Amino acid sequence: MSLELAPLRDGSPPAPTDRLRLLTLNTWFKAPHRALRLDAQLALMRALDPDVIALQEVMPDLLALLRADPVIRSRYAVPEDAERLFGTVGYGVLLLVRPALDGFTWRPFPSSTMGRGLLTATLADGTAIATTHLESMRVNTAARAQQLATATDWLTGAPAAVLTGDFNFDDDDPGAPGLGPWTDLWPVGQPHAPGWTADEVANTMRSRPRPPEQRRIDRVLLHQRAPAGGPWRLDRIELVGTETLADQVWISDHFGIVADLHRSR
């Protein structure tokens, strides 16, 4: 069952643009150094000034900070009643969108036991931008594959679609699903860099009681059929949030990704 959510915006939407900067970040729902990390996350959003911000593991305290921040509030539309996206697990995904849009749609995954689903913003030109957080844990390999297939079915009818977020699998994981019709933008823009977003060597906030792992589980995917205004093309993609805020403290246990796209009419 889908849920249509009206966009709430304080400021006026800007004119249609042929450039799009997108930031995706799993903000980490856990408590360590939380106030410091949330302040740094807001500072990162303001500094990068993206057109779309895609967040995962958003808790009510972060949502409240975003709503109260005058810069964020004046720049972006957010879904009405965004708390409904958190379900019974207490956290969820969120999109903040600067360009003019028709609205937001939330679709829970039928197979999820963790409240996971797909949040989509449909821009005025028909481009669909969606964020997700696929099922966690290694035992849920099959569930992740099904959720990715479901998201693909929901999105690839749009003239152009961007799917981003925490996919919870690396290409080298046993049973990792294929990406099907999607183009993974990281190897397009950074073919010689591993792009690890879950890096237990570089980010000790993610350390587990086992040998450290380095995995690229956060992604920006693109699919295009006949986008109005021409095809989107990648200009730049890189990791963000890689610097420490204090001793052994990072913005999250994930690194984020920022991607710049453009199209030529």
C-alpha positions in Angstrom: 0.0 0.0 0.0 1.5 3.4 -1.0 1.1 6.6 1.0 1.1 9.9 -0.8 2.7 12.7 1.3 2.3 16.4 0.3 5.6 18.4 0.2 5.9 21.0 3.0 8.1 24.0 2.0 8.7 27.4 3.7 10.5 29.0 0.7 9.6 29.1 -2.9 10.9 26.4 -5.2 13.7 27.5 -7.5 13.3 27.5 -11.3 13.9 24.1 -13.0 17.6 23.3 -13.2 19.7 21.2 -15.5 22.1 20.5 -12.6 21.4 18.2 -9.6 23.6 17.7 -6.5 22.6 14.7 -4.4 23.8 13.8 -0.9 23.1 10.4 0.7 24.0 9.5 4.2 23.1 6.8 6.7 23.0 9.0 9.8 23.3 6.1 12.3 20.6 5.8 14.9 22.9 5.0 17.8 23.7 7.2 20.8 27.5 7.7 20.9 28.5 11.4 20.6 25.0 12.0 19.1 24.7 15.7 19.7 28.1 16.4 18.2 27.4 14.1 15.2 23.9 15.6 14.5 25.3 19.2 14.6 28.0 18.1 12.1 25.5 16.4 9.9 23.5 19.7 9.6 26.7 21.6 9.0 27.6 19.2 6.2 24.2 19.7 4.6 24.4 23.5 4.7 28.0 23.5 3.4 27.4 21.1 0.5 24.1 22.8 -0.4 22.7 19.8 -2.3 19.5 19.9 -4.3 18.4 16.6 -2.8 19.3 15.1 0.6 18.6 11.4 1.1 19.0 10.2 4.7 18.6 6.8 6.4 18.3 5.8 10.0 16.7 9.2 10.8 15.5 9.5 14.4 12.9 12.0 15.7 15.6 14.2 17.2 17.3 14.6 13.8 13.9 15.3 12.2 13.2 18.0 14.8 16.6 19.6 14.2 16.0 19.7 10.4 12.6 21.3 10.9 14.0 23.9 13.3 17.0 24.9 11.2 16.1 28.1 9.3 18.6 27.4 6.4 17.3 23.8 5.9 13.7 24.9 6.3 14.0 27.7 3.7 15.8 25.6 1.1 13.9 22.3 1.1 10.6 20.6 0.9 10.0 17.6 3.2 7.2 15.1 3.4 4.3 16.0 5.6 3.8 13.8 8.7 7.4 12.4 8.1 7.1 10.6 11.5 4.9 8.1 9.7 7.9 6.9 7.8 9.5 5.6 11.0 6.8 3.0 11.7 7.3 0.9 14.8 11.1 0.7 14.6 11.7 4.3 15.6 13.8 5.4 12.7 13.4 5.6 8.9 14.4 7.3 5.7 13.9 11.0 4.7 14.2 13.1 1.5 14.7 16.9 1.5 14.2 18.3 -2.0 14.9 21.8 -3.3 13.6 21.5 -7.0 9.9 21.9 -7.7 8.2 18.5 -7.2 4.8 16.9 -7.6 4.9 15.1 -4.2 6.4 12.3 -2.2 5.3 8.6 -2.2 6.1 6.1 0.6 5.8 2.4 -0.3 6.7 -0.2 2.4 8.4 -3.4 1.2 6.0 -6.3 1.6 8.9 -8.6 2.7 10.3 -6.3 5.3 10.4 -7.2 9.0 12.4 -4.0 9.8 10.0 -1.4 8.6 11.9 -0.8 5.3 10.5 0.7 2.2 11.0 3.2 -0.6 10.5 7.0 -0.3 10.2 8.7 -3.7 10.1 12.4 -4.7 8.7 13.0 -8.2 10.2 16.2 -9.6 8.2 18.5 -11.8 10.0 17.2 -14.9 9.1 13.6 -14.1 12.4 12.5 -12.7 11.9 10.1 -9.7 14.4 10.4 -6.9 14.1 7.7 -4.2 15.9 6.6 -1.1 15.8 3.3 0.7 17.5 1.2 3.4 17.4 -2.4 2.4 17.0 -5.1 5.0 20.0 -5.4 7.4 22.0 -8.5 8.5 23.8 -11.1 6.5 20.9 -13.6 6.9 18.6 -11.3 4.9 20.4 -11.7 1.5 17.3 -13.0 -0.2 15.1 -10.3 1.3 17.5 -7.6 0.0 17.4 -9.0 -3.5 13.6 -9.0 -3.5 13.4 -5.5 -2.1 15.8 -4.2 -4.8 13.7 -6.0 -7.5 10.6 -4.4 -6.0 12.1 -0.9 -6.0 13.3 -1.4 -9.6 9.7 -2.3 -10.6 8.3 0.8 -8.9 10.9 3.2 -10.3 12.0 2.3 -13.8 8.7 3.3 -15.5 9.7 6.9 -14.8 11.6 8.7 -17.7 14.6 9.0 -15.3 15.1 7.6 -11.8 17.8 7.9 -9.2 17.8 5.3 -6.4 20.1 5.9 -3.5 20.7 4.9 0.1 22.0 2.0 2.2 21.7 -1.2 0.2 23.5 -3.3 2.8 25.4 -5.3 0.3 28.8 -5.1 -1.4 29.5 -6.4 -4.8 31.8 -9.0 -3.3 29.3 -10.3 -0.8 28.1 -13.9 -1.3 24.7 -13.9 -3.0 24.9 -10.1 -3.7 22.1 -9.3 -6.1 22.8 -7.9 -9.6 21.8 -4.3 -10.3 19.7 -5.1 -13.4 18.9 -2.0 -15.4 20.6 0.4 -13.0 23.9 2.2 -13.6 26.0 2.4 -10.4 27.5 5.9 -10.5 30.5 5.2 -8.2 32.5 3.1 -10.7 31.5 5.5 -13.5 33.0 8.5 -11.7 35.7 6.8 -9.5 36.7 3.6 -11.4 40.0 3.3 -9.5 38.8 4.0 -6.0 37.1 1.4 -3.8 34.5 3.8 -2.4 34.0 2.0 0.9 31.2 3.6 2.8 31.3 1.0 5.6 35.0 1.1 6.4 35.9 -0.5 9.7 39.6 0.3 9.1 39.2 4.1 8.5 36.2 4.6 10.8 36.5 2.9 14.2 32.9 3.9 15.2 31.9 1.0 13.0 34.3 -1.5 14.6 32.9 -4.9 15.4 34.3 -7.8 17.5 35.8 -9.5 14.4 38.4 -8.7 11.7 37.6 -5.3 10.3 35.7 -5.1 7.0 35.6 -2.6 4.2 32.5 -2.6 2.1 30.7 -0.3 -0.4 27.1 -0.7 0.7 25.8 2.9 0.1 25.1 3.7 -3.6 23.7 6.1 -6.1 22.1 4.3 -9.0 20.7 5.9 -12.2 18.1 4.6 -14.7 16.9 6.5 -17.8 14.4 5.9 -20.5 13.4 9.3 -22.1 14.0 12.0 -19.5 12.5 15.4 -20.3 15.3 17.9 -21.0 17.7 15.1 -22.1 19.7 12.5 -20.2 21.3 13.0 -16.8 25.1 12.6 -16.8 27.5 12.4 -13.9 30.0 15.2 -13.3 31.5 14.1 -10.0 31.0 11.6 -7.2 32.9 11.4 -3.9 32.8 10.3 -0.3 32.0 12.8 2.4 32.1 12.7 6.2 35.5 11.0 6.2 37.1 13.5 8.6 37.1 13.0 12.4 35.0 15.4 14.5 37.0 14.5 17.7 39.2 11.6 18.7 37.7 8.4 17.3 34.4 10.3 16.4 33.0 10.6 12.9 29.8 12.1 11.5 28.3 8.5 11.3 29.4 4.9 11.2 29.0 5.3 7.4 30.6 7.7 5.0 28.2 9.6 2.8 28.2 10.2 -0.9 27.8 13.4 -2.9 27.1 13.2 -6.6 26.8 16.0 -9.1 24.7 15.4 -12.3 23.8 17.6 -15.2 22.0 17.3 -18.5 22.4 19.1 -21.8 19.2 20.1 -23.6 
